[in-house]
Amino acid sequence: MRRIALHFGLLLTCAAILIPLLWVIRTSFLPEPMSYSPEIMPAFTLDNYVALFTSTRYGQSYLNSLIVAIGSVVVALPFACMTGYAFARFKTSGKGGRFAVLAIQMLPPVAIVLPAFTLFRMVGLTNSLTGLIIVYAALNLPFLIWILMGFFEGIPVDLEWAAQTDGATAWQAFWRIVLPVSLPGIAAAGVLGFILTWNEFLFALVLSGPQTATVPVALASLQTSNGVQIAKVSAGVVLAVLPLVIASRFIQRFIVQGLTFGSVK
């Protein structure tokens, strides 16, 4: 009875998570007038997906999100690797420095979005993908540092000592020994940074324009004088979730590898 109750509870939890997503997928294939129909599948059409790329800027926004998410991760990861390694190996700045990095991550975005907008407008980076890449790299940097710091602490320091005994410098040991061994952890941090950037809405809304809007802003703009276009929004949500599903698939494997790469046989 205990096992039956456990499995029943797991089924209910899975249903609570999957049913809304399945209903969104179902709605994305319905004509707009039938989007509120209670039937499971009263009709089937691909018009909503076609309309997203023909009558709206969703395709451009999708490309913008890919460029911004990948670019911010590429910019932030080198700094996160070096800072996380310094915290893990040399205890740089002590516990106070680590807490300061974490405290930056705790700041609410609404508290810094207006100063960021003023600064970026002064240097001409509003309504540009470069500005979004810079701001997202800065926002994700504290989180990536903490993630990578834990991975670096799991690498035996004996590997670096052995390399330095053979004549390598501290930088060479970091570049040729630590980074290759910690690639699963770096990949996991990169995927997490990609997901955080992909889902962010506030900074994209304030700093972007019609040509540089990202997917969350494009979905929010699917509102007409007649109300929200539910079927088109559902189609946009399905397409927006796809990169996250693929990234989550990869991150599971990399996290498992990252938790075990520090073991010494």
C-alpha positions as CSV (number, residue, x, y, z in Angstrom):
1,M,0.0,0.0,0.0
2,R,2.9,2.3,0.7
3,R,4.4,1.8,-2.7
4,I,1.0,2.2,-4.4
5,A,0.4,5.5,-2.6
6,L,4.0,6.6,-3.5
7,H,3.5,5.9,-7.2
8,F,0.0,7.5,-7.1
9,G,1.5,10.6,-5.7
10,L,4.2,10.6,-8.4
11,L,1.6,10.2,-11.1
12,L,-0.4,13.1,-9.8
13,T,2.8,15.3,-9.7
14,C,3.7,14.4,-13.2
15,A,0.1,15.1,-14.4
16,A,0.1,18.5,-12.7
17,I,3.3,19.3,-14.6
18,L,2.6,17.8,-18.0
19,I,-1.1,18.5,-18.5
20,P,-0.7,22.3,-18.8
21,L,2.1,21.9,-21.2
22,L,0.1,19.3,-23.3
23,W,-2.8,21.7,-23.3
24,V,-0.7,24.5,-24.6
25,I,0.6,22.1,-27.4
26,R,-3.0,21.2,-28.2
27,T,-4.1,24.8,-28.3
28,S,-1.2,25.7,-30.7
29,F,-2.7,23.5,-33.4
30,L,-6.3,24.9,-33.2
31,P,-7.7,27.8,-35.2
32,E,-7.9,31.0,-33.2
33,P,-11.8,31.0,-32.9
34,M,-11.6,27.5,-31.4
35,S,-8.7,28.0,-29.0
36,Y,-11.1,28.0,-26.0
37,S,-12.9,24.8,-27.1
38,P,-13.1,22.2,-24.4
39,E,-12.7,19.4,-26.8
40,I,-9.4,17.5,-26.9
41,M,-8.7,18.1,-30.6
42,P,-11.7,19.6,-32.5
43,A,-9.5,20.6,-35.4
44,F,-5.9,20.6,-36.6
45,T,-4.0,23.3,-38.3
46,L,-0.5,24.7,-38.7
47,D,-1.7,28.2,-39.4
48,N,-0.7,29.5,-36.0
49,Y,3.0,28.5,-36.6
50,V,2.9,29.9,-40.1
51,A,1.4,33.2,-39.0
52,L,4.1,33.6,-36.3
53,F,6.8,33.9,-39.0
54,T,4.7,35.7,-41.7
55,S,2.6,38.2,-39.9
56,T,4.8,39.0,-36.8
57,R,8.4,39.5,-36.0
58,Y,8.6,36.2,-34.0
59,G,11.3,34.7,-36.4
60,Q,13.6,37.7,-35.9
61,S,13.0,37.6,-32.1
62,Y,13.8,33.9,-32.0
63,L,17.1,34.6,-33.8
64,N,17.8,37.5,-31.5
65,S,17.3,35.3,-28.4
66,L,19.6,32.6,-29.8
67,I,22.3,35.2,-30.5
68,V,22.0,37.0,-27.1
69,A,21.8,33.8,-25.1
70,I,24.8,32.1,-26.8
71,G,26.8,35.4,-26.8
72,S,26.2,36.2,-23.2
73,V,27.4,32.7,-22.2
74,V,30.5,32.9,-24.4
75,V,31.3,36.3,-22.8
76,A,30.6,35.3,-19.2
77,L,32.1,31.8,-19.0
78,P,35.9,32.8,-19.3
79,F,35.5,35.3,-16.4
80,A,33.4,32.8,-14.4
81,C,36.0,30.1,-14.9
82,M,38.9,32.3,-13.7
83,T,37.1,33.8,-10.8
84,G,35.6,30.5,-9.7
85,Y,39.0,28.9,-9.8
86,A,40.5,31.7,-7.8
87,F,37.8,31.3,-5.1
88,A,38.2,27.5,-5.1
89,R,42.0,27.2,-5.0
90,F,43.4,30.4,-3.5
91,K,40.4,31.5,-1.3
92,T,40.6,34.9,-3.0
93,S,38.8,37.7,-0.9
94,G,37.8,35.1,1.7
95,K,34.3,34.3,2.6
96,G,33.4,38.0,2.4
97,G,34.3,38.1,-1.3
98,R,32.2,35.0,-2.0
99,F,29.2,36.4,-0.2
100,A,29.6,39.7,-2.0
101,V,29.4,37.9,-5.4
102,L,26.3,36.0,-4.1
103,A,24.7,39.2,-2.8
104,I,25.0,40.7,-6.3
105,Q,22.9,37.8,-7.7
106,M,20.3,38.4,-5.0
107,L,19.6,42.0,-6.2
108,P,16.1,42.3,-7.8
109,P,16.4,43.1,-11.5
110,V,13.9,46.0,-11.1
111,A,16.4,47.8,-8.9
112,I,19.1,48.0,-11.5
113,V,17.2,48.0,-14.8
114,L,16.7,51.8,-14.8
115,P,20.4,52.6,-14.0
116,A,21.4,50.1,-16.6
117,F,19.1,51.8,-19.2
118,T,20.5,55.2,-18.4
119,L,24.1,54.0,-18.7
120,F,23.5,52.1,-21.9
121,R,21.7,55.0,-23.5
122,M,24.7,57.2,-22.7
123,V,27.0,54.9,-24.6
124,G,24.5,54.1,-27.4
125,L,23.9,50.4,-26.6
126,T,20.1,50.6,-26.2
127,N,18.1,48.8,-28.9
128,S,21.2,46.6,-29.7
129,L,22.1,43.0,-29.4
130,T,25.5,43.9,-28.1
131,G,24.0,45.8,-25.1
132,L,21.8,42.8,-24.3
133,I,24.7,40.4,-24.4
134,I,26.7,42.6,-22.1
135,V,23.9,43.0,-19.5
136,Y,23.0,39.3,-19.5
137,A,26.7,38.3,-19.2
138,A,27.0,40.6,-16.2
139,L,23.7,39.3,-14.6
140,N,24.6,35.7,-15.0
141,L,28.3,36.0,-14.0
142,P,27.7,35.7,-10.2
143,F,25.6,32.6,-10.6
144,L,28.1,31.0,-13.0
145,I,31.0,31.7,-10.6
146,W,29.3,29.9,-7.8
147,I,28.4,26.9,-10.0
148,L,32.0,26.6,-11.3
149,M,33.5,27.2,-7.9
150,G,31.8,24.0,-6.7
151,F,33.1,22.0,-9.7
152,F,36.7,23.3,-9.3
153,E,36.7,22.4,-5.6
154,G,35.9,18.8,-6.6
155,I,39.1,18.5,-8.7
156,P,42.0,17.0,-6.7
157,V,44.7,19.6,-6.3
158,D,47.3,16.7,-6.7
159,L,46.8,16.9,-10.4
160,E,48.0,20.5,-10.5
161,W,50.9,19.8,-8.2
162,A,52.0,16.9,-10.4
163,A,51.9,19.2,-13.5
164,Q,53.9,21.9,-11.7
165,T,56.4,19.3,-10.6
166,D,56.9,18.5,-14.2
167,G,57.7,22.2,-14.9
168,A,54.3,23.7,-15.7
169,T,53.4,27.1,-14.4
170,A,50.2,27.8,-12.4
171,W,48.5,29.2,-15.5
172,Q,49.6,26.2,-17.6
173,A,48.3,23.8,-15.0
174,F,45.0,25.6,-15.0
175,W,44.7,25.8,-18.8
176,R,46.0,22.3,-19.7
177,I,44.9,20.2,-16.6
178,V,42.0,21.9,-14.8
179,L,39.9,23.2,-17.7
180,P,39.9,19.9,-19.7
181,V,39.0,17.9,-16.7
182,S,36.2,20.3,-15.7
183,L,34.6,20.5,-19.2
184,P,31.4,18.7,-18.0
185,G,31.0,21.3,-15.2
186,I,31.7,24.2,-17.6
187,A,29.1,22.8,-20.1
188,A,26.5,22.5,-17.3
189,A,27.1,26.1,-16.2
190,G,26.9,27.3,-19.8
191,V,23.6,25.5,-20.3
192,L,22.2,27.0,-17.1
193,G,23.3,30.5,-18.2
194,F,21.7,29.9,-21.6
195,I,18.4,29.0,-19.9
196,L,18.5,32.1,-17.6
197,T,19.1,34.4,-20.5
198,W,16.5,32.8,-22.7
199,N,13.8,33.3,-20.1
200,E,14.6,36.9,-19.0
201,F,12.0,39.4,-19.8
202,L,12.5,42.7,-17.9
203,F,15.8,43.8,-19.3
204,A,14.9,42.7,-22.8
205,L,11.7,44.8,-22.6
206,V,13.5,47.9,-21.4
207,L,16.7,47.7,-23.5
208,S,15.5,46.3,-26.8
209,G,13.4,47.7,-29.6
210,P,11.3,46.2,-32.4
211,Q,14.3,44.9,-34.3
212,T,16.1,43.5,-31.2
213,A,13.3,42.1,-29.2
214,T,13.7,38.6,-27.7
215,V,11.2,35.7,-27.5
216,P,9.6,36.8,-24.2
217,V,9.0,40.3,-25.5
218,A,7.7,39.0,-28.8
219,L,5.2,36.7,-26.9
220,A,4.0,39.6,-24.8
221,S,3.4,41.6,-27.9
222,L,0.9,39.1,-29.3
223,Q,-2.0,41.2,-28.1
224,T,-4.5,43.0,-30.3
225,S,-7.5,45.3,-29.8
226,N,-9.6,42.1,-29.7
227,G,-7.5,40.6,-26.8
228,V,-4.7,38.1,-26.6
229,Q,-4.2,35.7,-29.5
230,I,-4.2,32.6,-27.4
231,A,-3.5,30.1,-30.3
232,K,-0.6,32.1,-31.6
233,V,0.8,32.6,-28.1
234,S,0.6,28.8,-27.5
235,A,2.4,28.2,-30.8
236,G,5.1,30.7,-29.7
237,V,5.4,29.1,-26.3
238,V,5.9,25.6,-27.9
239,L,8.7,26.9,-30.1
240,A,10.2,28.9,-27.2
241,V,10.3,25.8,-25.0
242,L,12.1,23.6,-27.6
243,P,15.6,25.0,-27.0
244,L,15.1,24.6,-23.2
245,V,14.0,21.0,-23.6
246,I,17.1,20.3,-25.7
247,A,19.3,22.1,-23.2
248,S,17.8,20.3,-20.3
249,R,18.5,17.0,-22.0
250,F,22.2,17.9,-22.3
251,I,22.5,19.4,-18.8
252,Q,21.3,16.1,-17.1
253,R,24.2,14.3,-18.6
254,F,26.8,17.0,-18.0
255,I,25.7,17.4,-14.3
256,V,26.1,13.7,-13.7
257,Q,29.6,13.8,-15.3
258,G,30.4,17.0,-13.4
259,L,29.6,15.4,-10.0
260,T,32.0,12.5,-10.7
261,F,34.8,14.0,-12.7
262,G,36.8,14.8,-9.6
263,S,37.1,11.2,-8.4
264,V,40.5,9.6,-8.3
265,K,40.7,5.9,-9.2
